[in-house]
Amino acid sequence: MLDFTGQGWEQVGALLVALLLCSLIGLERQLRQKAAGLRTHTLVGVGAALFMLVSKWGFTDVLLLDDVNLDPSRVASQIVSGIGFIGAGLIFVRRDTVRGLTTAATVWVVAAVGTAAGAGLWLLAAAVTGAHFLVAYAYPALTRRITRSAPYSTLFEVEYLDGRGALRSILSEATRRDYTVRDVRTSRGGAGPAGPASIDLSLLVVGRGEPSRLAAALAEVDGVLSVHTADPDDVEG
């Protein structure tokens, strides 16, 4: 049975709001196959909401004592600084390319959504969740429309089998579609028990074409195992 000490349906509702909103954001990241997906974003948001609820309601017995003053905002500030450790773990540098910036920023936003839900600011939490989807889906299309007349960079991460001439075909396909190859980085991947070794390729190209079409064409190259494109806002070179 829930009692009056801050363990009531209002607090459970705040946790459920954080669970729902942060799950929506995490699902978007999961569908885009990012390093932090549904579970990470949901747990971060619900955890932040619980910390905020503990800050607001967890010390009612202490407040009954004389000369005791508590500042709930101190926990919120610690959430902001503490979430930086998770965000830093999602950002990594591969040679001169920085990856994971957008994912780290999204985890930071999820913590803010959870904190707002825990504080009872459900409308603000929902508004920021909507803002996330606006940025995630509408901004890339808007950016492409604004810069349609100017070439832009796209990073492709390709895995292919060694010894089949796939790299030559990949570069040929990119240049045939009027892309300029700016950078090519390869590293040896794993080897199957009875098959050839695989090669991990980072291909940075510049052009005006639709990246998804080039990705589809590269996927059809003989020997190519997988093709992924990086978020334009998620890469700094």
C-alpha positions in Angstrom: 0.0 0.0 0.0 1.4 3.4 -1.0 1.5 6.0 1.8 1.8 9.7 2.2 5.7 9.9 2.4 6.2 10.6 -1.3 5.5 7.1 -2.5 2.2 7.7 -4.1 0.5 7.4 -7.5 1.7 10.9 -8.4 5.3 9.8 -8.2 4.5 6.5 -10.0 2.9 8.6 -12.7 6.0 10.7 -13.1 8.1 7.6 -13.5 5.7 6.3 -16.2 5.8 9.6 -18.0 9.6 9.4 -18.0 9.4 5.8 -19.1 7.1 6.6 -22.1 8.8 9.7 -23.4 12.4 8.4 -23.0 11.4 5.1 -24.6 10.2 7.0 -27.7 13.5 8.8 -28.0 15.4 5.6 -27.4 13.4 3.8 -30.1 14.3 6.4 -32.6 18.0 5.9 -31.8 17.6 2.1 -31.9 16.0 2.2 -35.3 19.0 4.3 -36.6 21.3 1.7 -35.1 23.1 4.1 -32.8 25.5 3.1 -30.1 23.0 3.9 -27.4 19.5 2.6 -28.2 16.2 1.9 -26.5 17.4 0.4 -23.3 20.1 3.0 -22.6 17.9 6.0 -23.2 15.0 4.6 -21.2 17.1 3.7 -18.2 18.9 7.1 -18.2 15.6 8.9 -18.3 13.8 6.8 -15.7 16.9 7.0 -13.5 17.0 10.8 -13.7 13.3 10.9 -12.9 13.8 8.8 -9.8 16.7 10.9 -8.6 14.5 14.0 -8.9 11.6 12.3 -7.1 14.0 11.3 -4.3 15.3 14.8 -4.1 11.7 16.2 -3.8 10.1 13.6 -1.6 12.7 11.3 -0.1 13.6 13.5 2.9 10.2 14.3 4.4 11.2 12.7 7.7 14.3 14.8 7.9 12.5 18.0 7.2 10.4 17.4 10.4 13.5 18.1 12.4 14.4 21.6 13.5 17.0 23.7 11.6 17.1 21.4 8.5 16.8 22.9 5.1 17.2 21.0 1.8 17.6 22.3 -1.7 16.1 19.9 -4.3 17.8 21.7 -7.2 21.1 20.4 -6.0 20.2 16.8 -7.2 19.2 18.2 -10.6 22.5 19.9 -11.0 24.3 16.6 -10.1 22.3 14.8 -12.7 23.5 17.3 -15.3 27.1 16.8 -14.4 26.9 13.0 -13.8 25.3 12.3 -17.2 28.4 13.7 -18.8 30.3 10.5 -18.0 27.9 8.5 -20.1 28.0 11.0 -22.9 31.8 11.0 -22.9 31.7 7.3 -23.2 29.6 7.5 -26.4 32.0 9.9 -28.1 35.1 8.3 -29.7 37.8 9.4 -32.1 38.8 7.3 -35.0 41.9 8.8 -36.6 40.8 12.4 -37.3 37.1 11.7 -37.2 34.9 12.3 -34.1 31.9 10.1 -33.8 28.9 9.9 -31.4 28.3 13.6 -30.9 24.6 13.4 -31.6 24.0 10.3 -29.6 25.8 11.8 -26.6 23.7 14.9 -26.9 20.5 12.8 -27.1 21.4 11.0 -23.9 21.9 14.4 -22.3 18.4 15.5 -23.5 16.9 12.2 -22.3 18.3 12.9 -18.8 16.7 16.4 -19.0 13.3 14.8 -20.0 13.5 12.4 -17.1 14.4 15.1 -14.6 11.5 17.3 -15.8 9.1 14.4 -15.5 10.3 13.6 -12.0 9.9 17.3 -11.1 6.2 17.1 -12.3 6.9 19.3 -15.4 5.2 16.8 -17.7 4.2 19.3 -20.3 7.8 20.5 -20.7 9.1 16.9 -20.8 6.6 16.1 -23.6 7.5 19.3 -25.5 11.2 18.5 -25.4 10.5 15.0 -26.6 8.6 16.5 -29.5 11.5 18.8 -30.2 13.8 15.9 -30.3 11.8 14.3 -33.1 11.6 17.6 -35.0 15.4 17.8 -34.9 16.0 14.1 -35.7 13.7 13.9 -38.7 12.9 17.4 -40.0 16.3 19.1 -39.6 18.2 16.7 -41.9 15.6 17.2 -44.7 15.7 20.9 -44.1 19.5 21.0 -44.2 19.5 19.0 -47.5 17.0 21.4 -49.0 19.0 24.5 -48.0 22.3 23.1 -49.2 20.9 21.3 -52.3 22.9 23.5 -54.6 26.1 22.9 -52.6 28.0 19.6 -52.3 28.1 18.0 -48.8 30.1 15.3 -47.2 28.9 11.8 -46.4 30.8 9.1 -44.5 30.2 5.5 -45.5 31.3 2.6 -43.3 31.6 -0.5 -45.5 32.6 -4.0 -44.6 33.7 -6.2 -47.5 35.6 -9.4 -48.2 39.3 -9.2 -48.9 40.7 -10.5 -52.2 37.7 -9.9 -54.5 38.5 -6.4 -55.8 35.6 -4.9 -53.9 37.5 -1.7 -53.0 38.2 -0.9 -56.6 34.5 -1.4 -57.5 33.4 0.7 -54.5 35.5 3.7 -55.5 34.5 3.3 -59.2 30.8 3.3 -58.2 31.2 6.5 -56.1 33.0 8.4 -58.9 30.6 7.1 -61.5 27.8 8.8 -59.5 29.7 12.2 -59.5 31.0 11.9 -56.0 34.5 13.1 -55.1 36.4 10.7 -52.9 38.0 12.8 -50.1 39.3 10.1 -47.7 39.7 6.3 -47.7 40.6 4.5 -44.5 40.8 0.7 -44.2 41.5 -1.7 -41.4 41.4 -5.5 -41.2 38.4 -7.0 -39.7 37.7 -10.5 -38.5 38.1 -13.8 -40.5 35.6 -16.6 -40.7 36.6 -20.2 -39.8 36.8 -21.1 -43.5 36.4 -17.8 -45.3 38.5 -14.8 -46.3 39.2 -11.9 -43.9 36.9 -8.9 -44.0 38.0 -5.3 -44.4 36.4 -2.3 -42.6 36.4 0.7 -44.9 35.6 4.3 -44.0 34.8 6.2 -47.1 34.3 10.0 -47.0 32.8 11.4 -50.2 31.6 14.8 -51.3 28.7 15.3 -53.8 25.2 16.5 -54.4 23.5 13.1 -54.8 21.3 11.2 -52.3 23.5 9.2 -50.0 20.9 6.4 -49.7 21.1 5.7 -53.4 24.9 5.4 -53.3 24.6 3.2 -50.2 22.2 0.9 -52.1 24.5 0.7 -55.0 27.5 -0.1 -52.8 25.5 -2.8 -51.1 25.2 -4.5 -54.5 28.9 -4.7 -55.1 30.3 -8.2 -55.1 32.0 -9.0 -51.8 30.3 -6.1 -49.8 28.9 -7.4 -46.5 27.4 -4.3 -45.0 27.0 -0.5 -45.7 26.2 2.2 -43.1 26.1 5.9 -43.4 27.0 8.2 -40.6 24.7 11.0 -39.4 26.0 14.3 -40.9 25.7 16.0 -37.6 27.3 13.1 -35.8 30.7 13.4 -37.5 33.4 16.0 -37.3 36.5 15.6 -39.3 
